[in-house]
Amino acid sequence: MIRLERLLIKGGKPLHGSVRVSSAKNAVLPIIVATLLPSTPATVLDVPDLDDVITICSVLESLGVIVKKQGSSLTFDASGLNKSEASYELMSRMRASFLIMGPLLSKMGYAKIALPGGCMIGSRPIDLHLKAFEALGAKITVGNGFVEGYAPQGLKGTTIYLDFPSVGATENILMAAVLAEGRTIIENAAEEPEIVDLVTFLSSMGANIKGAGTNVIRIEGVKELRGISHTVIPDRIEAGTYMIAAAMAGGDVTIENVLTEHLKPLLAKLSEAGVKVIKDIDSVRVISDGNISSTDIKTMPYPGFPTDLQAQFMALMTISNGESKITETVFENRFMHVGELRRMGASIQVEGRCATVRGVPFLNGAFVRATDLRAGAALVLAGLAAHGETEIGELHHIDRGYDHLVEKLQGLGAEISRVE
Ligand code: UD1
């Protein structure tokens, strides 16, 4: 759903108060896809209000799943699953939709899916997913913009080594393997908290999975899964974004519904940058006078510094008191925010996967545009700290992944609004 609104921010106001983090986008999407697997309805509680959630629900509905909304809960009844084809129109909106391939192959023995779209950060191939499906016994063909998979005799467990600990591939294999015959072992699996949450959901429905959160996951196939209700983990990237907002704009902000153990690299880096961070059981308080020391970061798969916070951290470094190096190792083209931050007065040089940021005393408000979800978040943070007015276009990128961003920031005293 593309809206033609823009965000207007009057910068320079410190932030105060508390903000509650919503359920994790990157956990809720695979969990919704996993509701294709049980033979009875499953419910996801506290679903965040995000365009990506609307998209994944449309994908499931197009396959014959009945989706019922009650307050912030969604119930998925896949007993009428009758289609295993997904069009380009649906798939082009969001890359995570490709996660339906694993469950469809396992449940229907066939899937025909348009090659995925999503944020334009790097080439984002799906070779690891496809190699894994082949190893599980599916016959895969790619042509005319579609991936087709056949497994008429069902999938059979095997050992799969991932060349890179891909989050999506690990999730797709998990969902393919839980109902497959025998044992599947995923080596060099992704260890992200969102993988652990997906496994918690699958296990509660009757799946037999060991090792989630480590780099080797073992799955013993079972005959059937039964739907349950599940509450998704808090969004560590949303939490991190508000932490950086408080650091950058200055002020005293408590971020609630946070699992701080999921945010260790950011907590360490904010402390290095001179920001005061006080941890509590499920909240974190950030106190900053806006004086930021420069510090380097390098993105890595979990438990390293998350690539999904790289753009926001770079925004913070633009007003630091020195030079910092930002190295992006997960995606090869994730510096699209650089050009926009420069429009606001930032000094950044990019060479390959490394950006050198020389801190300036302040940023100036400008007209900028969100080029992808997290790049958009970085511009919001820059706008909150900048002198003058910032206007951010292409808001639809931000609406994909931040639940009530404007209202939450207004609650902290920010001057931010949507304009036509
Ligand atoms: C997920 C997250 C995204 C996050 C990323 C890395 C969701 C919905 N999205 O994306 O927000 O930025 O993890 O933490 O959870 N790769 C291949 N071949 C493949 C698959 C991936 O080469 O078959 C490469 C990608 O191009 C990329 C790297 O592996 O360079 C990481 O991708 P991956 O972990 O798969 O990210 P996503 O699951 O797409």
Residues whose N, C-alpha, C, O or C-beta is under 5 A from the ligand:
A	BS01	UD1	N26 A96 S123 R124 P125 I126 D127 L128 H129 F164 P165 S166 V167 G168 A169 T307 D308 V330 F331
